[in-house]
Amino acid sequence: MTFIGRAGQEDLQMSLQVNLIAPTLLTNSFIRQTQALPIKKRVVHISSGAGKKPYPGWGAYCTAKAGLDMLTRCIGVEQMEQPYPVEVISVAPGVVDTDMQREIRAASEEDFPQLSRFVKLHADGELQSPEATAAQLLELLQRNAFTQGEIADLRTKKELSS
């Protein structure tokens, strides 16, 4: 992670491939393969608050997540008129204690000016575990707490799981 203009081409390509291109291709293939099946089908994209808010040093990541959210919206409206629609949603899980968080904390403040915020979240025990995040998401999916094409934040949906 670093500012656009200082990032390596390969790093930019990898970020966009992992966070936008791969989910787009996988979703396209899933819809193509399952569109005619008369069963409930759902695609859940993992988004981020970074798709709505720019962070210096995170240009490629923010761009990819914003693109993923727009893809979700587009598919949502496309699928509404299909006889056997594929439901699609995009969910920002909040700040989860993953390998990405370790990479953030290892960054330099020059490359990622928000570094101290993420270090403090970790130090204060404010990162949610992947297991707790997955359990909350599964519960909300089982309760059909999302609408077609929704861009949701698990932090604002917590009241549904209590």
Residue pairs with C-beta under 8 A, 6 or more apart in sequence:
1 57
1 58
1 61
1 103
1 104
1 107
1 111
1 112
2 11
2 57
2 111
2 112
3 56
3 57
3 59
3 111
4 12
4 59
4 60
6 111
7 59
7 60
11 60
12 60
15 60
15 61
15 64
16 60
16 63
16 64
18 64
19 60
19 61
19 64
19 65
19 68
20 63
20 64
20 65
20 67
20 68
20 71
23 45
23 68
23 71
24 68
24 71
27 43
27 45
27 71
27 75
27 88
30 41
30 43
30 86
31 43
31 75
31 79
31 86
34 41
34 86
35 82
35 84
35 86
36 84
37 84
38 83
38 84
39 84
40 87
41 84
41 85
41 86
41 87
42 86
42 87
42 88
42 89
42 141
43 75
43 86
43 87
43 88
43 89
44 88
44 89
44 90
44 91
44 137
44 141
45 68
45 69
45 71
45 72
45 88
45 89
45 90
45 91
46 90
46 91
46 92
46 93
47 65
47 68
47 69
47 72
47 90
47 91
47 92
47 151
48 61
48 62
48 65
48 92
48 93
49 92
49 94
49 153
50 58
50 61
50 62
50 65
51 62
51 65
51 66
51 67
51 68
51 69
51 90
51 92
51 151
52 66
52 69
53 62
54 62
55 61
55 62
55 112
55 114
56 112
56 113
56 114
57 107
57 111
57 112
57 113
57 114
58 112
58 114
68 90
69 90
69 151
71 90
72 88
72 89
72 90
72 149
72 150
72 151
73 149
73 151
75 86
75 88
75 149
76 88
76 89
76 148
76 149
76 150
77 149
79 85
79 86
79 87
79 88
79 148
79 149
80 148
85 148
87 146
87 148
88 148
88 149
89 146
89 147
89 148
89 149
89 150
89 151
89 152
90 150
90 151
90 152
91 137
91 146
91 152
91 153
91 154
92 151
92 152
92 153
92 154
92 155
93 128
93 133
93 137
93 154
94 128
94 133
94 153
94 154
94 155
95 101
95 118
95 121
95 126
95 127
95 128
96 127
96 128
96 129
96 130
96 133
97 122
97 127
97 128
97 129
97 130
98 130
101 118
101 122
101 127
104 112
104 115
104 118
105 115
105 118
105 119
105 122
107 115
108 115
109 115
109 116
120 126
121 127
133 154
136 154
136 157
136 158
136 161
137 154
139 161
140 146
140 154
140 157
140 160
140 161
143 160
145 157
145 160
146 152
